[in-house]
Structure formats: structure tokens, C-alpha cells
């Protein structure tokens, strides 16, 4: 493999890693938004309105929200290897 092929392979790997990082970040934002939306929806349905007291009460008593809150985001358990 000549020097140009190695350089091209590194650039391709960096582009793929950048795309994966962007997609991962978008996934985290969607997951956090879903948790917040679910919390607000349950608060609204339970307390007939959204308030800080209602959110605290729902977070204390709703098992399904506990599961959402404690769920790990995929992809943050394996660190990315550095490019040689």
C-alpha cells in the first residue's frame, strides 16, 4: 500500500467517525427529549397540569419513568480507539 492509499484510508475513517459521532449525538438528543416529553405527559395526565410539584411527584411514584431515567444510552460503554 502506498502513502496515498494510507492517507485516503485515514481520511475516510475520520469522515465515518465524524458521521457516527453526529448520529450518536442526535440519538442522545432524541432520547433525552423523549424522556422529558414522557415525564411532562404523565405529569399532565396525573396532575391535570404541568408544575414542578407534579413532576417531582410523578418521578417519585411512576416506575415506567424510573426505567426511562435509568436506561443507559447505547454507545457510551465502549470508548473509541484513536486513529494510528
C-alpha positions as CSV (number, residue, x, y, z in Angstrom):
1,X,0.0,0.0,0.0
2,X,1.5,3.3,-0.9
3,X,1.4,6.5,1.0
4,X,-1.6,8.0,-0.8
5,X,-3.7,4.9,-0.1
6,X,-2.9,5.1,3.6
7,X,-3.7,8.8,3.7
8,X,-7.0,8.2,1.9
9,X,-7.9,5.4,4.3
10,X,-7.3,7.7,7.3
11,X,-9.4,10.5,5.8
12,X,-12.2,8.0,5.1
13,X,-12.1,6.7,8.6
14,X,-12.2,10.2,10.1
15,X,-15.2,11.1,7.9
16,X,-17.0,7.9,9.0
17,X,-16.2,8.6,12.7
18,X,-17.5,12.1,12.3
19,X,-20.8,10.9,10.9
20,X,-21.1,8.3,13.6
21,X,-20.5,10.9,16.3
22,X,-23.1,13.2,14.8
23,X,-25.6,10.4,14.6
24,X,-24.8,9.4,18.2
25,X,-25.3,13.0,19.4
26,X,-28.6,13.2,17.6
27,X,-29.7,9.9,19.2
28,X,-28.9,11.3,22.6
29,X,-30.9,14.4,22.0
30,X,-33.9,12.4,20.8
31,X,-33.7,10.1,23.8
32,X,-33.5,13.0,26.3
33,X,-36.3,14.7,24.5
34,X,-38.4,11.5,24.7
35,X,-37.8,11.2,28.4
36,X,-38.8,14.8,29.0
37,X,-41.8,14.5,26.8
38,X,-42.9,11.3,28.6
39,X,-42.4,13.0,32.0
40,X,-44.5,16.0,31.0
41,X,-47.2,13.9,29.5
42,X,-47.5,11.7,32.7
43,X,-47.5,14.8,34.8
44,X,-50.2,16.4,32.8
45,X,-52.4,13.3,32.9
46,X,-51.8,12.6,36.6
47,X,-51.9,16.1,38.0
48,X,-54.2,17.8,35.3
49,X,-51.4,20.3,34.6
50,X,-47.6,20.6,34.5
51,X,-45.9,22.0,37.5
52,X,-42.7,21.4,39.3
53,X,-44.5,19.7,42.2
54,X,-46.3,17.5,39.7
55,X,-43.1,16.5,38.0
56,X,-41.4,15.6,41.4
57,X,-44.5,13.6,42.4
58,X,-44.6,11.7,39.2
59,X,-40.9,11.0,39.2
60,X,-41.2,9.6,42.8
61,X,-44.1,7.3,42.0
62,X,-44.0,6.2,38.4
63,X,-42.0,3.0,37.8
64,X,-42.0,3.4,34.0
65,X,-40.3,6.8,34.3
66,X,-37.7,5.3,36.6
67,X,-36.9,2.8,33.8
68,X,-36.6,5.6,31.2
69,X,-34.5,7.7,33.6
70,X,-32.1,4.9,34.4
71,X,-31.7,3.5,31.0
72,X,-28.2,3.8,29.6
73,X,-27.6,5.4,26.2
74,X,-26.2,2.9,23.6
75,X,-22.7,3.5,22.5
76,X,-21.2,5.1,25.7
77,X,-19.8,1.9,27.1
78,X,-17.0,1.3,24.5
79,X,-14.5,4.2,24.1
80,X,-13.4,5.0,20.5
81,X,-10.0,3.8,19.6
82,X,-7.6,6.5,18.5
83,X,-6.6,6.6,14.8
84,X,-2.9,5.5,14.5
